[in-house]
Amino acid sequence: MVNVEGKQIVLEILDTAGTEQFTAMRELYMKEGQGFLLVFSVTNMNSFYELNELREQIIRIKDDENVPLVVVGNKSDMEDDRAVPRARAFQLAQSWGQKPYFETSARRRTNVDEVFLNLSRQILAKDRLKDAMWEQQQNARQKSSRPSRRRRRRNRDRCPIL
């Protein structure tokens, strides 16, 4: 549970690493997920290359280009073994619609909380936008379904038989 913008939020975290052979299960996780952390190891270029395919799969399944997403380079404490330049990872995140990029270290607990807070804020912002759009649609429907005053007066003179 995290506190975001004064709200207590329960995060359900599903680690899909190793589910490559269970594509149906992985796609279900993607379909149900509201936000995604795309995590790679800064010491492994192949894990970085896999991010693009994961993102494309998420977008295809969600049918939404603007999915809440954070790009995360893990193992930042292993600078001597770095294979993925920081600038390259940042550039990738920016090319995906200005998505945030964080480098984390699970060993040192560096930026771990920040990653989850950022993703939670994105999810809340998207929910607020959906709610506002829904309210606008409802208001527009109510206005369009309301008869005009002139019509309402005419209807009062009639006696409908059902």
C-alpha positions, -999 to +999 in steps of 0.1 A: +000+000+000+013+034-009+001+069-002-003+089-035-018+124-036-034+118-002-050+086-013-041+051+000-035+029-030-031-008-031-007-020-058-011-054-072+023-063-087+027-091-111+062-101-122+059-115-157+096-123-160+099-160-171+064-162-184+075-160-220+064-196-226+030-188-212+019-162-237-018-164-228-011-157-192+012-129-200-014-113-223-040-116-196-017-097-172-012-070-198-049-068-206-058-064-169-029-041-159-034-004-155+002+005-156+035-011-164+071-010-153+094-021-181+125-032-163+158-041-178+193-047-163+218-019-171+244-047-172+226-066-200+220-051-234+196-080-245+172-072-216+172-036-229+164-047-265+134-068-252+117-036-239+105-025-274+087-058-281+071-057-246+058-022-251+044-030-286+027-060-271+012-039-243+000-013-268-015-039-290-033-057-262-045-025-245-053-008-278-039+024-262-007+043-271-008+063-239-006+035-213+009+045-179+044+033-182+079+038-166+111+026-180+134+012-153+171+004-156+179-019-126+212-028-111+225+008-112+249-001-083+269-022-108+283+007-127+315-011-136+295-038-155+272-013-173+263-023-208+234+001-215+244+037-216+221+059-194+216+083-223+204+056-246+178+043-221+166+079-215+163+085-252+142+053-256+118+064-228+115+099-244+108+084-278+078+066-263+059+098-256+081+114-229+078+084-205+099+087-174+131+068-170+146+058-136+177+039-127+172+017-096+192-005-074+173-032-055+204-039-035+206-002-023+169+005-026+177+035-048+147+050-066+125+019-060+098+038-042+100+066-067+093+043-096+061+029-080+049+064-070+054+078-105+035+049-121+007+053-095+004+090-103+002+083-140-026+058-133-045+082-111-041+110-137-054+087-165-084+077-143-092+113-136-091+120-174-114+091-181-138+102-154-139+138-168-145+125-203-173+102-191-190+131-173-188+153-204-204+125-225-231+121-199-238+159-198-239+160-236-263+131-237-286+147-211-286+179-230-294+163-264-321+141-249-339+169-231-368+182-252-369+219-257-393+240-236-415+246-266-418+208-272-425+202-235-454+225-235-470+208-265-466+175-248-485+186-218-515+191-239-515+155-251-527+125-232-506+095-242-523+062-241-501+032-234 
